[in-house]
């Protein structure tokens, strides 16, 4: 069930979007979520704007007037940049629609100059995974997705190699091979963008995809590509970071998940973690330990993004904590 792209225009031969085996194929709703979805409508509201007095009161007052119950709220006022960020999880007890709430918020949005979005909590973000020859992050994400701990729709897996075609197909997920060389890179990226459009991809995850993306692609998908870098950035950029760390004799190794920008490995950081090591461990040990850290960091970064907890703030991010009830699945795995 793989699809290989030639250098000609791609021709898709797969049908529909993949959903986890234990999800309803039509709705994409996990059985344990079904009863909850039927009883109430829940949304996540995100706000960013210049900081000023009265923002929280205006938002919360409007939501209360519309019969919405706030179940989780986080806000941050960046004193350095003067930017304000807010995320609110609400339950609409009167069944208000997303569109109606957004329309009603327009006067408040105009008054404060807000960038405001409302997301349906039941929506599963359409995610395209990309991998090269290291499969630990891919396998970890597939496992979390399969058991329902990663609530996304995986619309496909793209690779410049065939190493994980069987693994992907065995999960009943479309596999796409896009060969990348120095000579065909523009055509390969055009094929990728065409695939993004045809599948309705909302997020690309580079699960150890080892090709550098062009500036053009990074701009077109700004804020919608997450990469896992096998190093605790900003140290040890580029190739062989574990070898660099070993040669420096570091006592901590880590991994960094970040949004992809035109500057290699310098995009806004979403999540990081480290593991402690000793002088007795070898370079191979560094790699093994590092792979575990990479998998966990990438999964947590994806969780933060799909639950709308991340805000890009210049070359940094604001990442609000997990909502009640989501911490277990996020850490689990």
Secondary structure per residue as TSV (DSSP state, phi and psi in degrees):
chain	resnum	aa	ss	phi	psi
A	1	X	-	360.0	26.4
A	2	X	E	-87.8	160.0
A	3	X	E	-128.4	124.8
A	4	X	E	-107.6	134.2
A	5	X	E	-97.3	132.0
A	6	X	-	-87.8	-176.4
A	7	X	S	-76.9	-8.9
A	8	X	S	-76.3	175.6
A	9	X	-	-58.7	136.4
A	10	X	-	-68.4	149.6
A	11	X	-	-129.1	111.0
A	12	X	-	-81.3	136.9
A	13	X	-	-124.8	12.8
A	14	X	-	-105.1	158.8
A	15	X	-	-115.0	132.7
A	16	X	S	69.9	-170.3
A	17	X	-	-108.9	145.8
A	18	X	-	-78.8	140.4
A	19	X	-	-130.3	153.4
A	20	X	-	-55.8	148.1
A	21	X	T	-54.9	-30.5
A	22	X	T	-96.2	17.8
A	23	X	B	-104.9	153.7
A	24	X	-	-65.6	129.0
A	25	X	T	-68.6	-26.4
A	26	X	T	-85.8	-46.3
A	27	X	T	-91.8	-23.9
A	28	X	-	73.7	12.0
A	29	X	-	-94.9	129.2
A	30	X	B	-68.4	140.2
A	31	X	H	-51.4	-39.1
A	32	X	H	-72.1	-14.4
A	33	X	H	-93.9	-12.8
A	34	X	H	-62.5	-46.8
A	35	X	H	-62.2	-40.3
A	36	X	H	-63.6	-41.9
A	37	X	H	-65.1	-37.7
A	38	X	H	-67.5	-31.2
A	39	X	H	-83.2	-27.8
A	40	X	-	-152.0	160.1
A	41	X	E	-111.6	124.0
A	42	X	E	-119.3	146.4
A	43	X	E	-136.6	159.9
A	44	X	E	-118.5	124.0
A	45	X	E	-106.0	129.4
A	46	X	E	-120.6	140.5
A	47	X	E	-136.6	137.0
A	48	X	E	-141.2	139.8
A	49	X	E	-171.2	177.4
A	50	X	E	-67.8	140.4
A	51	X	-	-70.2	133.9
A	52	X	-	-159.8	167.8
A	53	X	T	-73.8	141.3
A	54	X	T	98.7	-1.4
A	55	X	H	-65.3	-51.7
A	56	X	H	-62.4	-42.2
A	57	X	H	-62.8	-40.6
A	58	X	H	-65.7	-44.7
A	59	X	H	-66.8	-50.5
A	60	X	H	-66.0	-36.5
A	61	X	H	-64.6	-42.0
A	62	X	H	-64.0	-45.3
A	63	X	H	-62.5	-41.4
A	64	X	H	-63.1	-40.9
A	65	X	H	-64.7	-26.7
A	66	X	T	-93.4	11.3
A	67	X	T	75.9	26.9
A	68	X	E	-100.9	137.3
A	69	X	E	-103.4	120.8
A	70	X	E	-79.3	120.0
A	71	X	E	-103.7	-15.7
A	72	X	E	-161.2	135.4
A	73	X	E	-145.2	134.8
A	74	X	E	-135.7	142.4
A	75	X	E	-146.7	155.2
A	76	X	E	-145.9	129.7
A	77	X	E	-108.1	108.7
A	78	X	E	-81.8	102.7
A	79	X	T	-66.4	-24.4
A	80	X	T	-74.2	-36.7
A	81	X	T	-108.2	-11.9
A	82	X	T	75.2	16.1
A	83	X	E	-97.0	146.7
A	84	X	E	-119.0	136.9
A	85	X	E	-130.3	141.9
A	86	X	E	-149.0	139.8
A	87	X	E	-133.0	129.1
A	88	X	E	-131.4	126.9
A	89	X	E	-97.3	127.1
A	90	X	E	-132.0	154.1
A	91	X	E	-115.3	124.8
A	92	X	E	-88.7	102.5
A	93	X	T	-74.4	-17.4
A	94	X	T	-102.3	8.1
A	95	X	-	72.9	26.5
A	96	X	-	-62.4	142.1
A	97	X	-	-83.5	160.8
A	98	X	H	-59.3	-43.9
A	99	X	H	-63.8	-40.8
A	100	X	H	-66.2	-41.7
A	101	X	H	-63.9	-42.4
A	102	X	H	-64.9	-41.4
A	103	X	H	-64.7	-40.6
A	104	X	H	-67.6	-24.4
A	105	X	T	-83.4	-7.7
A	106	X	H	-58.0	-44.4
A	107	X	H	-59.5	-38.5
A	108	X	H	-68.0	-42.9
A	109	X	H	-60.3	-44.2
A	110	X	H	-65.9	-39.8
A	111	X	H	-62.3	-42.8
A	112	X	H	-99.0	-1.1
A	113	X	T	64.5	44.1
A	114	X	-	-85.2	146.0
A	115	X	E	-94.5	110.7
A	116	X	E	-128.2	135.9
A	117	X	E	-135.0	149.0
A	118	X	E	-124.8	126.1
A	119	X	E	-115.2	134.5
A	120	X	E	-72.0	121.4
A	121	X	T	-64.2	-22.7
A	122	X	T	-81.0	-11.8
A	123	X	-	-72.2	131.2
A	124	X	-	-99.2	117.0
A	125	X	E	-62.7	137.8
A	126	X	E	-83.9	118.3
A	127	X	E	-121.6	133.6
A	128	X	E	-108.2	120.3
A	129	X	E	-92.7	145.7
A	130	X	E	-131.5	137.2
A	131	X	E	-146.2	153.8
A	132	X	-	-111.9	-101.7
A	133	X	S	-117.8	-0.9
A	134	X	-	-108.4	116.5
A	135	X	-	-101.8	4.7
A	136	X	H	-63.9	-41.9
A	137	X	H	-68.9	-41.9
A	138	X	H	-59.0	-50.1
A	139	X	H	-61.8	-38.5
A	140	X	H	-64.2	-43.2
A	141	X	H	-67.2	-39.8
A	142	X	H	-63.0	-39.6
A	143	X	H	-64.7	-48.3
A	144	X	H	-60.0	-42.2
A	145	X	H	-63.4	-43.0
A	146	X	H	-63.8	-37.5
A	147	X	T	-89.0	2.8
A	148	X	T	86.5	10.0
A	149	X	S	-87.1	-8.9
A	150	X	S	-128.3	93.5
A	151	X	-	-78.0	77.3
A	152	X	E	-134.6	164.4
A	153	X	E	-102.8	113.2
A	154	X	E	-84.0	107.8
A	155	X	E	-84.1	-9.7
A	156	X	E	165.6	167.1
A	157	X	E	-124.8	126.2
A	158	X	E	-106.5	137.6
A	159	X	E	-146.1	151.9
A	160	X	S	-92.1	7.6
A	161	X	S	-137.5	171.8
A	162	X	S	-104.0	6.6
A	163	X	T	-54.1	-37.7
A	164	X	T	-111.9	18.5
A	165	X	H	-59.9	-46.9
A	166	X	H	-64.1	-42.0
A	167	X	H	-59.0	-45.3
A	168	X	H	-66.5	-47.6
A	169	X	H	-62.4	-36.2
A	170	X	H	-64.6	-20.2
A	171	X	T	-91.8	7.0
A	172	X	T	61.4	40.3
A	173	X	-	-118.4	138.2
A	174	X	-	-62.1	135.8
A	175	X	E	-112.7	133.2
A	176	X	E	-125.3	124.2
A	177	X	E	-98.9	120.5
A	178	X	E	-122.1	106.3
A	179	X	-	-70.1	135.9
A	180	X	-	-125.5	123.5
A	181	X	-	-131.9	171.1
A	182	X	T	-60.4	-34.1
A	183	X	T	-76.5	-33.2
A	184	X	T	-110.3	13.4
A	185	X	H	-57.6	-44.0
A	186	X	H	-59.7	-40.9
A	187	X	H	-67.1	-39.2
A	188	X	H	-63.4	-41.9
A	189	X	H	-69.9	-31.9
A	190	X	H	-64.2	-38.9
A	191	X	H	-64.4	-40.6
A	192	X	H	-62.9	-46.0
A	193	X	H	-64.3	-36.0
A	194	X	H	-63.7	-40.5
A	195	X	H	-65.7	-41.0
A	196	X	H	-57.2	-44.5
A	197	X	H	-67.6	-44.2
A	198	X	H	-68.6	-31.4
A	199	X	H	-93.0	-6.1
A	200	X	T	69.1	29.7
A	201	X	-	-58.5	131.4
A	202	X	-	-106.2	-18.8
A	203	X	E	-149.9	133.7
A	204	X	E	-105.5	132.1
A	205	X	E	-116.6	119.7
A	206	X	E	-89.0	92.6
A	207	X	S	-88.9	68.8
A	208	X	S	67.6	47.9
A	209	X	-	-89.4	120.7
A	210	X	-	-100.7	23.5
A	211	X	S	-104.6	138.2
A	212	X	-	-78.8	128.4
A	213	X	-	-82.4	148.2
A	214	X	-	-71.6	159.7
A	215	X	H	-58.9	-38.6
A	216	X	H	-62.1	-45.7
A	217	X	H	-65.5	-40.5
A	218	X	H	-62.1	-38.8
A	219	X	H	-68.6	-43.7
A	220	X	H	-64.5	-32.0
A	221	X	T	-111.6	30.2
A	222	X	T	-56.3	129.0
A	223	X	T	76.4	6.7
A	224	X	S	-127.0	14.7
A	225	X	E	-128.9	125.4
A	226	X	E	-113.6	132.6
A	227	X	E	-117.6	147.9
A	228	X	E	-107.1	122.3
A	229	X	E	-106.4	129.6
A	230	X	S	-81.8	61.2
A	231	X	S	-170.1	156.6
A	232	X	-	-86.2	87.7
A	233	X	T	-60.3	150.2
A	234	X	T	-88.8	7.4
A	235	X	S	-75.0	150.5
A	236	X	S	55.2	60.3
A	237	X	-	-78.1	169.5
A	238	X	S	76.6	-150.2
A	239	X	S	-80.5	152.7
A	240	X	-	52.8	49.4
A	241	X	H	-65.3	-31.7
A	242	X	H	-68.7	-36.0
A	243	X	H	-64.7	-41.9
A	244	X	H	-61.6	-42.4
A	245	X	H	-65.2	-41.1
A	246	X	H	-62.4	-43.4
A	247	X	H	-68.1	-25.1
A	248	X	H	-88.4	-9.6
A	249	X	T	67.5	37.1
A	250	X	-	-67.1	156.5
A	251	X	S	-104.0	-8.3
A	252	X	E	-132.7	134.2
A	253	X	E	-122.8	154.0
A	254	X	E	-152.6	-171.1
A	255	X	E	-143.1	155.6
A	256	X	E	-134.1	127.2
A	257	X	E	-104.2	130.5
A	258	X	E	-146.6	160.0
A	259	X	E	-73.7	144.2
A	260	X	-	-86.0	132.3
A	261	X	-	-128.6	178.7
A	262	X	S	-65.6	-22.2
A	263	X	S	-87.1	116.4
A	264	X	T	-56.1	124.4
A	265	X	T	58.5	25.5
A	266	X	-	-124.0	13.6
A	267	X	S	-72.4	166.0
A	268	X	-	-54.6	128.8
A	269	X	E	-81.3	131.5
A	270	X	E	-98.6	-46.1
A	271	X	E	-150.3	145.1
A	272	X	E	-143.9	156.7
A	273	X	E	-157.5	164.5
A	274	X	E	-136.6	162.0
A	275	X	E	-131.0	141.3
A	276	X	E	-85.0	139.0
A	277	X	-	-131.6	171.6
A	278	X	-	-124.5	172.2
A	279	X	T	-64.7	-20.4
A	280	X	T	-80.6	-10.3
A	281	X	-	-88.8	145.9
A	282	X	-	-89.1	174.1
A	283	X	H	-61.9	-36.1
A	284	X	H	-65.1	-37.0
A	285	X	H	-62.0	-40.6
A	286	X	H	-56.3	-44.7
A	287	X	H	-63.6	-46.4
A	288	X	H	-62.9	-46.2
A	289	X	H	-64.7	-41.9
A	290	X	H	-61.6	-36.8
A	291	X	H	-64.3	-38.0
A	292	X	H	-62.8	-43.7
A	293	X	H	-64.9	-42.8
A	294	X	H	-56.3	-46.9
A	295	X	H	-61.1	-43.8
A	296	X	H	-68.9	-42.0
A	297	X	H	-64.7	-43.7
A	298	X	H	-63.5	-43.7
A	299	X	H	-61.3	-41.3
A	300	X	H	-67.8	-36.6
A	301	X	H	-65.3	-41.4
A	302	X	H	-63.9	-43.7
A	303	X	H	-55.4	-46.9
A	304	X	H	-61.4	-41.7
A	305	X	H	-69.2	-48.3
A	306	X	H	-69.8	-21.2
A	307	X	T	-95.9	11.2
A	308	X	T	60.5	40.6
A	309	X	-	-98.9	-2.4
A	310	X	E	-108.6	139.6
A	311	X	E	-131.7	128.1
A	312	X	E	-79.5	127.3
A	313	X	E	-127.7	83.0
A	314	X	T	69.6	-125.3
A	315	X	T	-98.5	16.3
A	316	X	E	-121.9	179.0
A	317	X	E	-130.9	153.5
A	318	X	E	-104.3	123.0
A	319	X	E	-123.7	108.7
A	320	X	-	-78.2	153.7
A	321	X	-	-66.7	161.5
A	322	X	-	-63.6	145.9
A	323	X	-	-69.6	158.4
A	324	X	T	-55.2	133.2
A	325	X	T	92.9	-13.6
A	326	X	T	-102.4	-10.0
A	327	X	H	-63.8	-40.3
A	328	X	H	-62.0	-48.1
A	329	X	H	-68.9	-32.8
A	330	X	H	-67.2	-41.2
A	331	X	H	-80.6	-29.9
A	332	X	T	-53.4	-88.7
A	333	X	-	95.9	360.0
